[in-house]
Amino acid sequence: MSESGDVFEIMRTTRAMRRLKPDPVPDALIRRILEAGICAPNGGNLQRWRFLVVKDTAIKKAVQAWYRRAYDEVIGPRYASSAPPPGVSAERYRRQHEAVEYLTDHFHEAPVWIVACLEEDGPPTRWSGASIYPAVQNMLLAARALGLGATLTTRHLLFEKEAEAALGLPPGVRSYAILPIGWPMGRFGPVGRGPLEEVVYQDRWGQPYAPAEG
């Protein structure tokens, strides 16, 4: 295990790691990832988050069937018809597509899943996401710091009812992401993103961001 403590370097190199070894991951490391998750901000500090750790292969295979169908019907065609996103070359985008397909086929082989959920009385809102996705990001960064590969995937939500039934979630609990976690086959490296100038404005929408020098 190679542990890194530079938070900015961790953020800069937390790629989506979709090719994972089936080798076991120590429970002690999963616990550290979960502990990082519950350090995250959440609405009113109500802590309605719930995290399902899945190791059971039968459960993962049941969910993977819906994950595969979502790829065949939606995700695969979208990749095939889309241009590369900002900061990503055509070649790198092709490799990303291949990694997505690999994860689709081997989703159930990731040794550990963390399913990020919320206990909710009603339908999801923008506020809902604000109380779970910060925890998801904390867990992704923690996994990276511990040398573990992970990715945030929400594709199962294309077949939400079926996937959540396969996960055995009770009424009043909704899933927001699945994090497959394992030792990565590849290497961590800089994420592919466009320049700040294309996405940041100052004071008025569309007005260029003009940071002070120095």
C-alpha positions as CSV (number, residue, x, y, z in Angstrom):
1,M,0.0,0.0,0.0
2,S,1.3,3.4,-0.9
3,E,-0.4,6.2,1.1
4,S,-0.2,9.8,0.1
5,G,-0.9,12.8,2.3
6,D,-0.9,15.7,-0.1
7,V,-4.6,16.5,-0.5
8,F,-4.1,18.7,-3.6
9,E,-2.1,15.9,-5.3
10,I,-4.7,13.4,-4.3
11,M,-7.5,15.5,-5.9
12,R,-5.4,16.1,-9.0
13,T,-4.8,12.4,-9.5
14,T,-8.0,10.8,-8.4
15,R,-9.0,9.3,-11.7
16,A,-11.9,7.0,-12.1
17,M,-10.2,3.6,-11.8
18,R,-12.5,1.1,-13.6
19,R,-10.1,-1.8,-14.0
20,L,-9.8,-3.4,-10.6
21,K,-8.1,-6.6,-9.4
22,P,-10.4,-9.1,-7.7
23,D,-7.8,-9.5,-4.9
24,P,-9.3,-8.9,-1.4
25,V,-9.1,-5.5,0.3
26,P,-8.5,-5.5,4.0
27,D,-11.5,-4.5,6.1
28,A,-9.4,-2.0,8.0
29,L,-8.9,0.0,4.8
30,I,-12.6,-0.1,4.0
31,R,-13.3,1.2,7.5
32,R,-10.9,4.1,7.0
33,I,-12.7,5.0,3.7
34,L,-16.1,4.9,5.5
35,E,-14.8,7.0,8.3
36,A,-13.7,9.6,5.8
37,G,-17.1,9.5,4.3
38,I,-18.9,10.4,7.5
39,C,-16.6,13.4,8.0
40,A,-18.4,15.1,5.1
41,P,-20.9,18.0,5.4
42,N,-24.6,17.2,5.2
43,G,-27.8,19.1,5.6
44,G,-28.5,20.1,9.2
45,N,-26.0,17.5,10.3
46,L,-28.9,15.1,10.3
47,Q,-26.6,12.3,9.0
48,R,-29.3,10.5,7.1
49,W,-26.7,8.8,5.1
50,R,-26.4,5.0,5.1
51,F,-23.7,2.9,3.6
52,L,-24.1,-0.7,2.4
53,V,-20.9,-2.6,2.1
54,V,-21.4,-5.4,-0.4
55,K,-19.0,-8.4,-0.7
56,D,-21.6,-11.1,-1.6
57,T,-20.9,-12.2,-5.2
58,A,-24.6,-13.2,-5.8
59,I,-25.8,-9.8,-4.9
60,K,-23.3,-8.1,-7.1
61,K,-24.1,-10.4,-10.0
62,A,-27.8,-9.6,-9.7
63,V,-27.1,-5.8,-9.8
64,Q,-24.5,-6.3,-12.6
65,A,-27.3,-7.7,-14.9
66,W,-29.1,-4.4,-14.7
67,Y,-25.8,-2.5,-15.0
68,R,-25.1,-4.4,-18.2
69,R,-28.5,-3.6,-19.6
70,A,-28.1,0.1,-18.9
71,Y,-24.8,0.0,-20.8
72,D,-26.3,-1.8,-23.8
73,E,-29.3,0.4,-24.0
74,V,-28.0,3.9,-23.0
75,I,-24.3,4.3,-22.0
76,G,-22.6,2.4,-24.8
77,P,-24.5,4.2,-27.6
78,R,-23.9,7.5,-25.9
79,Y,-20.1,6.9,-25.8
80,A,-20.1,5.8,-29.4
81,S,-21.9,9.0,-30.6
82,S,-20.2,11.6,-28.3
83,A,-17.2,13.8,-28.9
84,P,-14.4,13.8,-26.3
85,P,-15.1,16.1,-23.3
86,P,-12.9,19.1,-22.6
87,G,-9.3,18.3,-21.7
88,V,-9.5,14.8,-23.2
89,S,-8.0,13.7,-26.5
90,A,-9.8,11.3,-28.9
91,E,-7.4,8.5,-28.0
92,R,-7.8,9.0,-24.3
93,Y,-11.6,9.1,-24.7
94,R,-11.4,5.8,-26.6
95,R,-9.5,4.3,-23.7
96,Q,-12.1,5.6,-21.3
97,H,-14.8,4.0,-23.3
98,E,-12.9,0.7,-23.2
99,A,-12.5,1.0,-19.4
100,V,-16.2,1.7,-19.0
101,E,-17.0,-1.5,-21.0
102,Y,-14.4,-3.4,-18.9
103,L,-16.1,-2.3,-15.7
104,T,-19.5,-3.2,-17.2
105,D,-18.3,-6.8,-17.7
106,H,-16.4,-7.1,-14.4
107,F,-18.5,-5.0,-12.1
108,H,-19.4,-7.9,-9.9
109,E,-15.7,-8.9,-9.6
110,A,-14.7,-5.7,-7.7
111,P,-14.0,-7.1,-4.2
112,V,-16.0,-4.5,-2.3
113,W,-18.8,-2.1,-3.2
114,I,-19.9,0.8,-1.1
115,V,-23.5,1.7,-1.9
116,A,-24.1,5.3,-0.8
117,C,-27.7,5.8,0.4
118,L,-30.0,8.2,2.2
119,E,-33.0,7.6,4.4
120,E,-35.7,9.8,2.9
121,D,-39.4,10.5,3.5
122,G,-40.1,11.7,0.0
123,P,-38.6,11.9,-3.5
124,P,-35.0,13.0,-4.0
125,T,-34.3,16.7,-4.3
126,R,-31.3,18.9,-4.9
127,W,-30.9,19.0,-1.1
128,S,-30.7,15.2,-1.0
129,G,-27.6,15.1,-3.2
130,A,-26.0,17.8,-1.0
131,S,-26.2,15.4,1.9
132,I,-24.6,12.3,0.3
133,Y,-22.3,13.3,-2.6
134,P,-19.8,15.1,-0.4
135,A,-19.4,11.8,1.5
136,V,-19.0,10.0,-1.7
137,Q,-16.2,12.4,-2.8
138,N,-14.5,12.0,0.6
139,M,-14.5,8.2,0.2
140,L,-13.1,8.5,-3.3
141,L,-10.3,10.7,-2.1
142,A,-9.6,8.4,0.9
143,A,-9.4,5.4,-1.4
144,R,-6.9,7.2,-3.6
145,A,-4.8,8.2,-0.6
146,L,-4.7,4.5,0.4
147,G,-3.6,3.4,-3.1
148,L,-7.0,1.8,-3.8
149,G,-8.9,2.3,-7.1
150,A,-12.5,3.4,-7.1
151,T,-15.1,5.2,-9.3
152,L,-18.4,6.9,-8.7
153,T,-21.1,5.2,-10.8
154,T,-24.8,5.9,-10.8
155,R,-25.7,3.9,-13.9
156,H,-27.7,1.4,-11.9
157,L,-30.2,4.2,-11.3
158,L,-31.4,3.8,-14.9
159,F,-33.1,0.7,-13.5
160,E,-33.5,2.0,-10.0
161,K,-36.3,-0.2,-8.7
162,E,-34.8,-3.4,-10.0
163,A,-31.2,-2.6,-8.9
164,E,-32.3,-1.5,-5.4
165,A,-34.5,-4.6,-5.1
166,A,-31.4,-6.7,-5.9
167,L,-29.5,-4.8,-3.3
168,G,-32.2,-5.5,-0.7
169,L,-32.8,-1.8,0.2
170,P,-35.9,-1.3,2.4
171,P,-38.6,1.2,1.8
172,G,-37.6,4.8,2.6
173,V,-33.9,4.1,1.6
174,R,-32.6,5.3,-1.8
175,S,-29.2,4.7,-3.4
176,Y,-27.3,7.5,-4.9
177,A,-24.1,5.9,-6.0
178,I,-22.1,2.6,-6.0
179,L,-18.4,2.8,-5.4
180,P,-16.6,-0.4,-6.6
181,I,-13.3,-0.6,-4.8
182,G,-10.2,-2.7,-5.3
183,W,-6.5,-2.6,-6.1
184,P,-6.1,-0.8,-9.5
185,M,-4.6,-2.5,-12.5
186,G,-3.4,0.8,-13.9
187,R,-1.7,3.8,-12.5
188,F,-3.1,7.0,-11.0
189,G,-2.5,10.1,-12.9
190,P,-3.8,13.6,-13.7
191,V,-7.5,13.9,-14.4
192,G,-8.5,15.2,-17.8
193,R,-10.3,18.5,-17.5
194,G,-10.8,21.7,-19.5
195,P,-9.3,25.0,-18.5
196,L,-10.8,27.2,-15.8
197,E,-11.4,30.0,-18.3
198,E,-14.1,27.9,-20.0
199,V,-16.1,27.3,-16.9
200,V,-15.5,30.1,-14.5
201,Y,-17.1,33.6,-14.6
202,Q,-16.8,36.6,-12.3
203,D,-19.6,38.7,-10.9
204,R,-21.9,38.3,-14.0
205,W,-22.7,35.2,-16.0
206,G,-20.4,35.1,-19.1
207,Q,-18.0,37.7,-17.8
208,P,-14.4,36.2,-17.8
209,Y,-12.9,35.3,-14.5
210,A,-10.1,37.8,-13.7
211,P,-8.1,36.7,-10.6
212,A,-5.6,39.2,-9.1
213,E,-2.0,38.4,-9.8
214,G,0.4,37.4,-7.1
